[in-house]
């Protein structure tokens, strides 16, 4: 036997469904933020520096300081994180060091 719930039952069901989807969306965004903080922190806990990887072994301290400043690595970590997060949100993944091109262009190939 089919019961008709009426308009109030219909709206209550739609409300529960909307709440479920919003809850899942908020949960997903929170998970992505936590993972991004963990990955960002892990990258800064690894021994060595970005300059050690990019510059030749005989690079001068001035060259290391210039590279560190160009990439903003001399700024506080929270500032670096929020700049990185802002760039990720708009699809600016930076420049590939191996392909010497924008990462988004490399991914589009």
N, C-alpha and C positions, 0 to 999 in steps of 0.2 A: 504494500500500500504506500503510495507516494504522499508525503506531507508537504504542503505549501507553507513555507516559513514566512512569507510576506516580505515586505520591503525592509523592515528592521532587521530580520535575520540575514537577508542578502547583504545589507550594508555592514553588519557585524562581521560576516565572513570576509568581505573585502578589506575591512579594517585589520583583521587578524593577518591576512595575507600581506598587506602593505607593511605591517609591523614586522613580520618575519623577514621580508626582503630588506627593509631598512636595517634591521638588526644584523643580518648577514653582511650587508655592505659596510657597516661600521666595524664589525668584527674583522673583515678582510683588510680594511684600511689600517686598523690598529696593528694587525699582524705584520703588514708590510712596513709600517713605521718601526716596529720593534726589530724586525730583521734588518732593516737598513741601518739602524743604530748599531746593532751587533757587528755587521759587516764593516761599517765605517770604523768602529773602535778596534776591531781585529786588524784592520789595515795599518792602524797607527801603533799597534803593539808589536808588530813584526820588527825584528832588529834591522838596522840600516835605515837609509833614507832614500827618497825618490832620486835625489841627486847622485847617490852612489850607483843607481841602476842606469841612469840616463847619460851621465857625463863620463868621459874617459877617466882612467885611473889617475892620470897626472893633472887633473883639473885643479885650478887654483881656488883658494877659498873665496875670492871675489866672484869667480864663475859659479861656484856653488851657491853663494848668497844671491846672485842675480837670478838663477834658476828658481830657487826657493821663493823669491819675491814674485817672479813672473807667474808662478802657479798658485800664489796666495798661501803657501805653506808656512809662512811666517806669522800668520794671523792666528788668533785663538781657535781651539778646536770647535767650540759651538758655532762660531762664525763660519768656519770652513764647512761644517756639516749642513747648516741651513742654506749656504750658497750652493752646495752640491745638491741638496734636496730640491731647491728651486730650479736648478738646471735640469735635473732628472724629470721634474713634473712637466716641463715644457718640451722634453725630447732632445735637449742639448746634452749629448753624452761626451762631449769633448773631442779631442783630436787623438787619433791612433798614433802611437809612437812607432809602430812597425810599418804601417801602410802610409804614413805621413798624409793622412786625409781625415776628414771628419768621421767619427765612428758611425753616425747615422747613415752616411753615404756608403760606408763599407758594409753595413748591415743590409742596406737596400739592394746591394748587388745580388 
